[in-house]
Amino acid sequence: MLWQADERAAPVTKRSVTIGLLCALLISGLGYFHDCVINADAYIMLVPHLMPHAVYGGLLLLVGLNPLLRRLRWQPLAGRELAVITGLSLLACSVPFYGLVHCWPSALMFPHHSYRLSPGWQREQILDLVPAFMLADVNSERGTDALTGYVAGMSRGQGHIAWREVPWDIWIKPLAFWVPLVLSISVATLALAVVVNRQWSRHEQLPYPIAKFTALLFPDHPECVLRKRSFRVGLGLVLGIHMVNYFQAWWPDILVPVRLALDFRALVPLFEPVTYGDGWALFTPRVMFTVIGIAYFFASDVSLSLAITPYVVCYVVGVLSSYGFQVTRGFSMFNNATVFVYAGAYLGIVLMVLYTGRYFYGNLLRQGLALPCQERAEPHLVWSMRAFLLFTAFFYILLCYTGVDWLLSLYYTLMALVVFIAVSRAVAEAGGFYIGTWIMPGAVAWGLLGSQALGPTALATMVMVSIIVLVGPGWAPMAFGVQALKLAELGNVRPGRMGALCIGVLVLCVAVALPATIYWQHDQGLVQASSGWARYTPRLPFDQGLIMKEQLTSVGVLDQAEAVRGLGRLALAKPSGAFVTAFAIGLGLTLLTASLRLRFPWWPLHPLAFFFLNSHQGQRVAFSLLIGWAIKTAICRYGGEMLYQKGKPLMAGVIAGEMLAGTLPILVGAVYYVTTGERPVNSSLVY
C-alpha cells in the first residue's frame, strides 16, 4: 500500500512565502526589543504562549485587507496563502523568547558576573565544571570591560550604541559550539513534527483545535465564519471589554474597568486543604475568553479532565501535608517531587504515542534506514525521518563532545525528545497553548541516580544545555511546527514543502534574533533589559553543581563521582525513594489512564491531565476550562449537533476578539515608544 500525497494540494505561492518570511523576521528581530526594551518594567510579551496574539491578530488584519486588494484589482489572499503566512509566523515565535534565544546569551555571559559576587564559586572554581568553550571569553581586558557593559549597559542617556561597539569577538568561540547544538535538536524535532503530524492528523484524527479555529478565518474555507453575524457579535463583545480595560489603563480617572479577575478567597476557610496544596491561584481565577473558546473545539471529557485536575491535586496534596507527608510546594526545578511526577507523566504520554502509532513509525523507520518494509510511505515522510535521525545523532555527538559520557548523553537526548513530543501532543489534542510544566533532565537524573553516580561536572553541563534548549518547553519549535503543518494541511499545502520552509525559516530567524538579543543586552544591560528568568537560570548549573560538589566532598567520594563513566554509574546509583515514587506515580497513572481510555470509550479522565497537574498555568486556566466545558455540554445536550455547529462562529469570534485585543496594544505601544521615547502602560493579557 502506498500513502499518496493529496493530488489537489496547491503549490506554495511566492507572495505567501515572502509575506510569511517578512513576518517571521520581524517577530524574531523585534521580539526582544518589544519584551525587554519597550516593556522592560511590565510583564508584556510578544509571544506569551503557543497562541500568540500578534500572529492571530495579525491574521485578522490580513484578512481584513482582502476587500482593499479587490478594489486595487489585486488577487486577494487565499486560504492556502494565509496558512503559509500564519504557519511561518508561528514557527518564528519559537525563536526570540524562552523557546530558544531569550536565555541563550545570558547563560554564556552572566555566570562570569555571578562568579565575581560569589565567594563560594570562587573558592571551588565552580565555572570549571563546564568546558571553557561553553562560556563567553572574558579573560582578556576587552572581555572584562565587555562583561561590565553587558551587565550594566553600554548606552548613555536616550541614545543607543552602534552595532560595531558590541564586542562580537568574545561571542564567536562559544557560539561556534552552541549554534550547531541548538540548530541540530531544533531541526531534528521539526523533521519529527512532519512525521508525527501524519499519524496524529490522518490516522488518529486528533482535533488540533487551534489550527481548526484558524482555518475558520480563511475566506475560502467551507465553514468560514467571517461573514457570520454571531462571529462578529462574539468578536465585538470581547474586543470591547478588553479595549475598555486598555483605555482605562491609560486614563484610570475617567473609565471604569470590566473586572475579569474574580475573587473567591472568602471560600478559603471551607477549602483550606487546597491552599495547603499550593492552590491559592484557584481562588483568584481570571476569565480567559481564548480558553473558553478553545474548549469548544475539542472533546468535552478532555476539557473537564484538565479543569478539575488542579483542584483535586491541590486538595490531595494539602491533605497529605496535613498528615505529615512531605510534598514539595512552590517553584523549584531541583529536589522537587512534583518535577518527577511531571517527568513520569511526560514519559507516559510519549510511550502511549509510540504505542498507538507503532505500526506507522516502525514501518517508516525501516524505510528511512533502507530496510525491508511492508508499506511504502511518501518520499517527504521518509526524508523527514532520515533528517530526524541524522540531526538527533549530531546533537548526541555534540553532547558527548562537552565531556558528558555516552550513557548520559543518550539519556539527555531521549529526555529532550520526550519533552518536545509531549508538549506537541498537548497542543494537537487539547489546544494546550499555555504550558508551564518544566523538566530538566539533569535534575531528574540527580534524583534517580544520586549524587555519587552523576557527579557535579555532568550535572552542571546538562543543566547548562537545558537552560538554552529546554528552559521553555511551552515555546518549543516542535510545538509551533505541528500547528504550522496542520494549517498547511487545512490550507491544502503540501506538508513536505511546509516542513522544508519551517526549517529554513527557523535557521534565518535564529540568525536574526540571536545577534539582536546580544546587541540589546549590551546596549541596555542585562539587569535592566531582560526577564528575571534570563538572570535566574544562568546560576542554576553552578549553584546546583556547588551543592553536589560540597555534598560529595563531605563524604570523601568526589573523585570517585567525577571518574565514573558509562554503565559504571548504575553500580553507584543511590536513587531517592521519594523521587522514584513520584516518578512512578506520574508514569503509572498516565499509562493506566491512557490504557483505560483506549479500552473503554466512556472513561472520563484524560492522561493529559497529569501533564498539567497543579502547575501555575494549569490553575490559571482551570476555571475558564470549566466554563467552556459547561457551555459546550449544555449546547450539545439540549441543542444537539445542529446547535453545536451554529455555535462555532460565536466561539470563534470570542477567541478572535481576544487575539485582536492583544494585538492592538502591541502596535499602539510600539508607536508610542518610537514617538515619545517613553514606555507605554502595562496592558498585558498574559494570564
N, C-alpha and C positions, 0 to 999 in steps of 0.2 A: 504493500500500500504506500502511496506517495502523498504526502501532505502538500497540496497545491497552494500556491500563493493566490490571493484574490485577483482574478483577471481584471476586475473592474477598478483596481487600485490606480489612482491618478498619479501622474508624475509630480514631483515637487517643483513648484514654480520658483524662478529666480527672485521674484518680488517677495515671496514669503520668506525665503532664506535670508534675503538682505534685511528685511524688517526685523525678523527674529534675531539675527546676529547683532544688529544695532541695539535692540532692546537688551540682549544678553550682555553686551559690552558695557552699556550704560549701568545696568544693575551691578555688575562686578566692579566697575570702575568707581562708581559713586556710592556704593554700599557703605563703606567705612566712613566716608565723608559725611553721609547723612546721619549715621548712627552715633558717631563719636566726635564729630566737629560741630555740626549744626545742632544736634540734640545731645550734647555732651552731658548735660545735667538732668536729662529725662530718660525714662525707660521707653524710648520710642525707636523701633527698629523697622528698617525697610523690609526685612524678612523675619517676622516674628515667629513663624511656624511654617508648616508644609502647605499652607494655603495662603500665601502672601497677598495682602490687599492690593499691592501695587500691580501685580500681574493680572488678577481678575478684574480689578477696577479698570486697569488699562485695556483689558479685553472689551469691557463695556464701552469705553470711549472709542476704541477702534471700530466696533460695530456701529456706533452712532455716527461714524464718518461715512458710512456707505451711501446714505442719501446725498451727501455732498459730492461724493465721487460720481454718482449717477448724473448729477447736474453738470458736472465738468466733463461728462461723457467719457469717464474712465471706467474700467472694469471694476465693479465692487469686489471687496474681499470675500472670497468663497469660504465655505466651511473648512475645506482641506488646507487653505492658506492660513486661516485662523488657528487650526490645530497645530501647524508647524510653528507659527509665531509664539503661541502660548506655550507649547512644549519646550522650545529652546529657551524661552524666558524663564520657565520653571527650573530647567536644568541649571541655568546661571545662578539661581537663588541659592544653590548649594555651596557656592564658592566664597562669597565675601564674609559670611557670618560664621557661626560655630562649626558648620559642616566641614570647612577646610582651612580658610586663611586667617580668620579673626585672631585666633590664639597662636598662630604659627610663628610670626616674628618675635613675639614676647617670650615664647618658650625657648628661643635661641639666645636672647639677649638679657632678659630680666633676671635670670639666675645669677649673673655676674653682679648685679646690683644687690640682690639679696645676700650674696656672699660677703659683700663689704659690710653689711649690717648684722651678720650672724656670727658671733664668736664660735658657736658650736660647729658651724660649717667650716670655718677657717681651721679650727683645731683638727678636724678629721679630714681636711682637704676633700670636702664632700663632692666637689664638682668633678673629681677624678673618677667618680663612679660611672660616668658615661664617656665614650670616646670624645676626644677633643674636636673632631670634625662635626659633631652633632651640635656644637655651640658656636656662636659668633666669636671671632677672634678679637679680643680686646686687650691683648698683652702689649701691643705696641703703644706708643704715645698717642698716635691718632685714634687707636681703639679706645683708650682710656677717655679721651675727650668725647669720642662718639657715644660712649656709654652714658656719660653725664648729660649730653644733649638729648639722647634718646629718652631718658627718664624724665628730665625737666623740660625739654622742648628747646628748640634752637631758634624759633621765630621771636621777634621782638615787636611789641605793640600790635597793631592791626595787620601788619604785613605778614607775608609767608616767605619761607626760604626758597631759594632757587633749586631746581631739580639737581643741579650739579653739586650743591652743597651737602647732599646726603652722602655719607661715607660708604658708597656701594662696595668698595673693595673688601670691607670686613664681612660682607654678607656672601661673597662669591663662594668661598670654600664650603660653608655649611649647606648652602642651597644646592651646591653640586651633588650633595648626597640626598637632601630632603626632597627636592623636586622629583627625581625619579621614583623615590619611595612612595610619595603621595600619589603621583600620577599612576603608578602601577596598580595600586589597590583600587583607585577610582575607576580606571579604565576596565579593570577586571570585573568590578561589580556592575558597571554599565553594560558590559557584554553579557554578564549573567542576567541582567534585567531583561534583555531581549529573549533569553531562553525561558525564564520563569513566566514572563508575560504571556507567552503562547499557552503554557499549561494552565495558568490561572484564568486567563480570559476565555480561551476557546474550550478547554477541557473541563475545568472546574466551574466555569461560569460565575466567577466572583463578581460582585456588583460594581466595584470601582465607583463608589458614589460621587466622589469629587469630579472625576472625569465625565460621568454621565450628566451631572449638573452643568458642567462647562459646555458639553455638546448641545444642550438645550438652548444655548445662546447663539449657536451658529445659524445664520439666516436661512440656509438651505437644508437645515435638519428637518426631518418629517414632523417632529414634535416641537419645533421652535416656539419659544414662549414669548418672544419679544413683542408680538402684536396682541397678546392676551391681556385683557383688562385686569384679571386677577394678579398677573405678574407685575403690572405697573402699580397696582394697589399695594402689594407687599413691598416692592422696592421703595415707593414713595413714603410709606409709613415708617419703615426702618431708617431710611436715609434722613427723613425729617427729624426723628428722635435723636439721632447722632449729631445732626447739624445743630440742633438746639443746644445740645451739650457742648459742642465745639465752640459755638458763638458765645456761650456762657463762660467758657474758659477765657475768652478774650475780654469779655465785658461782664464780669461777675456781679457788678452792682445793678445791672439792668435786667438780665434774664434769669429765670429760674430753671435749673436743670431738671431733666427727666431722670429720676433715680432708677438705675438698672441694678445697682448693688442692693441686695436685701440683707436684713439683719435679724437673724433668729437666735441671737445669743441669750435671749431670755429663756430659751428652752434648754440651756446648758445644764441646769440642776436636774432636769429629767433624764438627761443622757450623758452623765458625767464620764462613763467609761469611754465614750467616743473621744473626749478631749484627752483622756489619759493615753489614748492610742494615737495622739498627734493629729487629731481630726478637727482642729479649730476652723480650718477653712470651710468645712462643711456647713458651719453655722453662719457664714457670711458669703453666700453664693452671689454670683452675678449672672444676670440673664444674658446669654450669648446667642444671638439670633442665628449665627452661622451654624452652631452646634445643633440647635433646634431644627434648622432646615436640612442639614446633612443627615440627621437621624431619620428623616422622612424617606431617604433614598436607599436604605439598606434594611436588613431583616430586623424585625422588632425584638426578637429574642436577644440579638447581639447588643442592641442599644440598652435593653433592660439589664443585661448582664454587666455591661460597662458602667451603668448608672448606679446599681445597688452595691457593687463590689467595694467601693471606698467606704461606704457606711458600715458594711458588715466587717471588713478587715479592721477598720479603726476601732470598732466596738470589741472585736475579739482580742485585739492587741491590748486594748485598755483593760479588759477583764483579766487577761493573763498577767498584766503588770500589777494589778491589784492583789493577785495571789502570790506575788514574789518572783514570777518568771521574768528573766532579763530579756526584754525585747528592745532592740536598739530603736531609738526615736531620733527625729531630727535629720539633718542633712549630713551625710558623710559617705565618701566613696570607699573608705577603708574601715575594717573592723566593724562592719555593719551587716547584721543578719539579713536585713531587707535586700541588700545588694545581691546576696546569694540566692534569695528567693527569685529575684528578677532573673539572675543568670540561669537558674533552673527552668524558669518559665520560657525564656528566650530559646533555650536548647530544646525544650519540649515542643514549642511551636515549629521549629525548623525540622525536627525529627518527623513530625506529622506532615509537614510539607513534602519532605522526601518520600515518605510512605505513600501518600496519595498520588504522587507523580512518579513513582519509582519506575514504572514501565517506560514512560516518555523520557525521563532523564537518563536512565540506563541505556536505552537504545541510542539516544543522541550522543552520549559519552562514547559508546563503542564506535559510532560512525566518526566522531571527531578524532578518535585515535586510530582511524583506518582499520578497525577490527570488524569482523563479520557482524552484521546486524540484521534483524528481521524486517525492518521498515526503513525506507529512505526518507530522511527529513529534507526540508527545504534548504538550499545552499546557505542562506543567510543565518539560519539556526546553527548549522554545522560550523560555520566560520566564527560565529559568536561563542560557541562552546570552546573552540580552539583558542580564541583570543582570551577567554576567561582563564583557561588552564595556563597559557603562556604567561600572562601578566601576573597571575597569582604566584606562579613559580618564581618570577622575577622579584616580587615582593618578598617572598620567603628567603631568597638568596641574599637580598639586601639586609634583611633582619639578621641572618647569620653573619653577615659582614660586620655588624655592630658588636659582635662578640657574644651574642645570645646563642646558646648551643642549639643543635639541630632539633632536639625534642621540644624545647620551649618555643623555638621559632615556629615549629609546626603547630603547637598548641595555640600560639598567639594568632597565627594566620586563620586557623579554623574558627577561633572565637570571634575574630573580627567579621568573618563571613556570616556567622550565626547572628550577630547583632544587626548587620545590614539586611539580611534576608527577613528577620523577624519584624523589623521596622517597616520594611516594604510591604510585608504581608498585612500588617495592621492598616496601612493606607489603602491597599487594594480591597480588603474585605470589609473594613468598618469605617473608612474615611477618617482614620485616626490622625488628624493633622496636627494635634497639639500633644506631643510626646515628650515626657520629661524623665523617663526612667534612664538609668545610667549603669554602664558596666565597664570596668577597667580590667582587662584580662590579668594584669599583674596583681591587682588586689585580690582577685578570685584565686589565682594560683597561690598566693600567700596563705589564704585560709585553708585551701585544700591540700597543700603540701607542707606548710610550716616554714619557719624562717631558715632552718638549717638546710633543708632540701632546695630552697630557692636561692638565697644569698642576696645581699644588697645591690650588687652590681647588676645582676639580671633584673631585679625588681625595678631599679631606677631607670634602666634602659627601656624596659617595656612600658613603664608609666610615661616616660617622655614621648615615646611614639604615640601613645594613646592620647596625649594632650592635643596632638595635631590631627590624628586620624579618627579617634573615637570620642572626643570630648563632647560632641553634639550629634548623637545619632539621629535626633529629630530633625536634622538638616542634611542628612546624608545624600550624596549624589544618586545612589541607587533608588532611594525613596522618591525623589523627584523624577528619576528616569522612568520608573514604572508608570507614573502618571503621564509623562510625555508620550510613552509608547502606546498607552491605551487611547490617548487623544488622537494619535496618528491613526490607530485602527478605526476609531469612530469617525474620523475625518476622511477615511478611505485613502490613507497614505501608506505606502509600503513600509512595514516595520523595520526591515533591514536598512533602508535608506535613512529612516529616522534615527535608528541606533547609531549609524555612522556619523550623522550630523551632530548628535548629542556628544559623542566622544570628541569630535573636532571642536565643538563649541566649549566644552569643558577645558580643554587644553588652552584655548585662546583666553578664556575667562581667568584662568589661573595666571597666565602671563600678564594680564592687566591688573587683577586685584592684588596680587602679591606685592609688586613694586608700589602700587598706590597706597596700600596699607603701611608699608615701611616708610614711605615718604611722609604720610600724615602723622605717624607716630614720632618721627624725628622732628617734624615741624611743630606739633602741639605738645609733645611729651606724653609718654605712656600714662603717667599718673593722672593727667588731665583729660586725655582723649583716648579712653578705652573703657570697656566694661570692666566691672570688678572681676569677672571670670578670667579675663586676659591677664590680670595681675595676680590672681589667686592660684591658677593652675600651674604656672611655671615653678612654683615652690614644691609642688606635690612630689615629684620624683626624688628630690633631695631631702625634704623633710621626712618622708617615709623611709628612704634609704638610710638616713641617720638613725631613725628609731630602730630599724632592724639591725644596723651595724652595732649599736650600743647594746642591744639585747644579746647578740651573738658574742660580743666581746666579754660581756659579764659572765658568760658561762664557758668561755675559752674555746669556742668552736668556730670562730670567724674564718680562720684559714681553711678549715675543712669545708665550710659552706661555700667559699669562693672557689675552691678547687674542684668540687664535684661537677660532673658533666653527664649529659645524656640520661640513660636508664639508671645510672647510679643515684640520681635524685630520688627515685622511687624507693630505694632502700633506706634513705634517710628521712622519708616523709613522716611527719607527725601532724596529721590534719586536726583541725579544730572540730570537736564534736558538734558544737552549736552551729558552726557554719556549714558543715557537711549535712547536718539535719535540715537546715534551712534550704540548702540547695536541693536536697532530695524531696522536700515538701513542694517546692516550686515545680520541679520536674515531674514528680509523681502526679500532682493534682492536674497539671496541664495535660499530660498524656491520658490520664483517666477521663478527664472531661472531654477531650477530643475523641477518644475511643467511644464513649457513650453517645456522643453527638453523631458519630458515623453509624453507630449501631441502632440508635433509637431516634427517629426524626423528631419526636416530641420532647427530647431532652432540652431543658430551658437554658442551661448555663453554657456560655461560650468560652473556649480556652483563652481567648484574647483578654478576658477579664483579669487573668493572672499576669498579663503583660503590663497592665497599668496599676493594679492593686490600689494602694492608698497613696500613690505619689501625689505631689502637689498639683500637677496638671490633671491627674485623674479626679482629685477632689474638686477642682475648679469647674470641670465640665459635667460633673455628675448631675447637678440639679437641672441644667439645660437638657441633658440627655433624657432625664425623666419627663420633662415637658414634651420633648419631641416624641418620645415613645407613647405618651398618653394621647397626644394629638393623632398620631398615626393609628394607634389601636382603636380609638373611638371612631375614626373615619372608616376604617376597614370593617369594623364590627357592625356599625349602624348604617353605613352608606354603601358598603361593598366595593368591588373593584372599580366600578364606574366613577364613584365619588372620589376614590383614591387617585385615579388618573386626572380628574378635574382639579384636584388639589395640588398637583405638581407645579403648575405655573405660579401659584401663590407662594409655595415654599421656595421655589427658585428665586422669586422676587425678594423674599426675605433675606436669602443669602446674598443676592446681588446688591441689595441695599446696604448691607454691612460692608461688603467689599468696596463699593463705591465710597462709602463714608470713611473708610480707612485710606483711600487713595487721595481724596481731595486735600486733607490736611498735609499730606506729604508734598504735594505740589505747591500749596499755599506757603508752607513753612520754608521750602527751598527758595521761592521767590522773595519771601520776606527777609531771609537771611542775606541773600545776594544783594538786595536793595538797600537794607538798613545796616547790615553788619551785625545785627543782634539776633539772638536765638528766639525762635517762636515759642509760644506757650506749650505746655505739656498737654497733648491731646491724644495720648496713646489709647488704642483699642486693645492692647495686649491684655490678656486676662490674667 
